[in-house]
Amino acid sequence: MYLNVYVPQLQREQGVASFFRFHRGHPFASSALMDPISKTFVTALEQFARREKIPVLQFRKGQRKDHIAAEFFRQFTRTEGVVFIGKAQEKTPVFRTERRRNEKTGLTYPWLVRSTAMVNHFYIYCLDRDFGPFFLKFCTYFPYTAKLCLNGHEYAKQQLTRKGIPFQALDNGVLSCDDPRRLQAICDGLSAEKIEALLRKWLRLLPHPYAPADRKAGYRYQISILQAEFSLTQVLDRPVTGRVFFEEVIRENLDIGRPSQIQLIFDRRVSRRTPGKFRTRVITDGVIPSLHVDYKNTRIKQYHKEGRALRTETTINNTRDFGIGKKLKNLTALRQVGFQANRRLLDVQTVSHDCSIGEDAFDRVVRPIEIAGQRASALPFGDQRVQALFAVLVVFSLQLRGFNNREMRTLLAQLLGFDPANYSIGRMTYDLRRLRLHGIIAPIPHSHRYHLTPDGLRIALFFSRTYARLLRPKLAQIMPDAPPVKSALRAAFDRLESEIDVCCNEERLAA
C-alpha cells in the first residue's frame, strides 16, 4: 500500500492563510513564514540521525531505492528502529507568494497560490516490530505532506515469526506455512486501525514538522489511499505443470481486457464515456510471460512468480473509479473490490483449464435423459446446433451474471448464421430445457436467468475445444482430399482461431 499522509486543512490556499493568520497570529500569510518551519524540521531530522547514529545518504539519479534499502535491511540487527535515511530532490506541489495589486488603492499585497517546485524529500526507512520493513517519505517544504509505504506480505511474515509459526518465505509472499488458517487470519486482520496505529507510533518517535501547539489545535496528519495492491498467490506443487497452466491461461484470456469482460470482472458499468484504454497485454521478460489487463486507473497482472506460484494482482490507483472514498477507513470496501476481481478472473480461468470429463459424464450428455418424469433429448457431440450451444455457453460475459433466453438466442443465432430476429423464442426455450435437464445450466432463483453449473462449464469447454482443436484439424490431416464442408459454425470457429493468432502476433511484436 502507498498512502498519502497529509493535514486536511492545509491542502488549499484559504486553509494555509488561516493557519498563519488566525492560528499563529501573523498579520498576513506568506511563503516567507514557511521557511523557518522547514529549516527547523530539517535540522531536527539531521540531529536525530546523528544522535541515533543512523546512516544518511543522497540518492543519485537512476538508483533503485528498493535495492539499496534491501542491503541496509540485511545488515540491520535490531528488532525495531530506523534503518537509514535517504535524501532525494523531487517535484512536488507547493504554496508560493505572488504580489498582487489592489485596483482601488494601487497598493500591493502578498497572495498565496499553488505551484510546483523541486524540493528535498527525506526517505525514512524503518523496521517495525509488527509490520516489518516500511518507509515514510517526508517533503521538507510546507505543508510537509508525507507518503507511507508498507507491504502486507512483510506484515504477515513478521506476525508468523512473532507467533512462532514455521514458514518458508517467497519473495513478496509465503511459499509454505505450517498453519495456513492462522496465516489467512493474520492477512485478514490487517485493518485500517492497525495501519493508523503504525503511523501514529512512528510520528511520535520521529521529529515532527508541526509544533505540539499546532497539533493540539487540530492540525494533525490524516491518511488517504494513493495505491493499493491486492494479490492472491497460488503456490504450485509442480512448477513445470504450473508454467503450462499459466501459458494456457494466457492463451484463453487474450480478450479479457475488452469492455464487456472488464465490466463483469469489476462489476462496474462501462460505456463509451468511460475513460482509459481497454486492452490485454502479454509482456514477456526473458522467457517469463505476464498477462496485464487495464481498467481506468486500475490494473490486473498475472504472472508465474519465481517458477513456484501463480500471482494475480489487482492494483487500484484511484479508489474513486469504484465509487469509494480515498480515506483509509474505506480500506474494507476497497479490499472487497480487489479480491473479488482476482477471484472472478481466477474462477473462470481455473475451470476453463480443467475441463476434462469422464466417460460416464460424456455418455449422459450424448444420450436422451429422463429426470423426475421429464424427458430431454440428447446433445450429440457432432451436431452443429449442439456445438454452437456449447460455444456460446463458454463466452466469458455469460459466466458471471448468468444469461436469459434473449441473450443466449442472439449469440446462438449469430453463430449459426441466422438473423436473431428470425430465431424463435420457442426454439431457444427447447434448447434451454435440454441443457437444464442434463445439468449443464441451472435457473437463478427469483429471475428468468440461468447460470452454468461447474460441471456444465467443464462439459461445454470439453465439447467445444475438442471439436475445434482436435477433431477438425486431425480429420483434415487424415482426409486431406475430402471436399470442404461449408457451414456457418465452421466459419465462426475459423474466424475465432484467426483472431487469436492475430492477437498473439500483435502481442509478441509489442513485447
NORPE-V372704 format. One line per field, one symbol per residue. psi: psi as a letter, one per 30 degrees, with the letter a starting at -180 (. if undefined). A space follows every 10 residues. Layout:
# NORPE-V372704
psi=???
This chain:
# NORPE-V372704
psi=kjkkjljefg fleeeeeeee efefgkflkl ffffeeeeee eeeeeeeeee eghkkkljkl kfkjeeeeee eeeefkflfk lkelkkkkkl klklklklkl kkfefglllk kklkalljkk kkjjklkkee fbkllkjkkg kkghklkkkl keeeeeeeee eefgjklkkk jhakelkfie eeeeeeeffj leeeeeeeee effeflkkfk leeeeeggil klkljekkkk kkjjkkfjee eeeeeeeeee efhfgfglee eefeefhkkk affkllkjlk kjkkjcgjlk kkkkjcgkkk kkljjggflj kkkjjjfjff fggklflffg eeeeeeeeee eeeeeeeeee efeigkllee eeeeeglllk jhfkkkllik egkeeeeeee eefgkeffee falaeeeeee eeeeefglkf fgjleeeeee eeeeeeffge lkkkkhlgll lkleeeeeee eeeeeeeefe eeeeeeefif gkkkjjleee eeeeeeeeee eeeeeeeeee .
